[in-house]
Amino acid sequence: MVTYMEQSFFKGEGIDSWNATMFLYNSALKEVKTKVEILNDEFQQVHQYNPIEYVKARLKSPESIVKKLKRHGMETSIDNMVNHIKDIAGIRIVCSFTDDIYRLAEMIGKQRDLTVVSVKDYIKNPKESGYKSYHMLVTVPIYMSDRIVDTKVEIQIRTIAMDFWASLEHKIYYKFEGNAPEYISKDLRECSEIVSMLDAKMLQLNEAILEAKAAQSER
Ligand code: 0O2
């Protein structure tokens, strides 16, 4: 349970430093979201195809920040949050097919003003829970009037099916505060296998459709 006192702790360090910090993350979020949208529009222009179904951008709530710091056994402070929490600014990109994920990750990695700090491929190496998603931690330079601040943004890229699974698992996780009964965790792991099968089948089907269309236009 996070108390009101804890939530307002950050503000106790000075409303100005809290606002200044969140201003940076919010600006970074806008920058990265725009970049992703431009990549998607360009892809549509060149290939007449949108790899992205939708993009969600969010700033982590003070309550979630406090919880995460506690989980890591850290004191609640702006310094700790900036240095140890990577997903204060988070972008989630949801694609139709698994190969779109890697295509997008490559395009994002090539953006000259983004620095890729780390990558976690939970598609090739799913979490114990069955969680699958591709995570990139990037920094983007935020140009202020008197300085440039490299600011972290976590980008999560996943398919619609992976996103469906993750949102249900997230609800269950919070409902049971991380201690879901084993039969539920087992069912979730099985569903995660089904998600992988569905994603593979949908990708195959899409490739078959593209080949059939190409053969038709050659005739
Ligand atoms: P919330 O409530 O979504 O913000 P960590 O290992 O979490 O302490 P790190 O390095 O940021 O620190 O972890 P990672 O693996 O990059 O995960 C960051 C975010 O990915 C999580 O944020 C979740 O949003 C999502 N995620 C990771 N693992 C799972 C999982 O097993 N199930 C679901 N549904 N989502 C997951 P938060 O802050 O943990 O949670």
Boltz pocket constraint, residues with backbone or C-beta under 6 A from the ligand:
constraints:
  - pocket:
      binder: B
      contacts: [[A, 60], [A, 64], [A, 68], [A, 86], [A, 87], [A, 120], [A, 127], [A, 129], [A, 131], [A, 135], [A, 165], [A, 166], [A, 167], [A, 169], [A, 170]]
      max_distance: 6.0
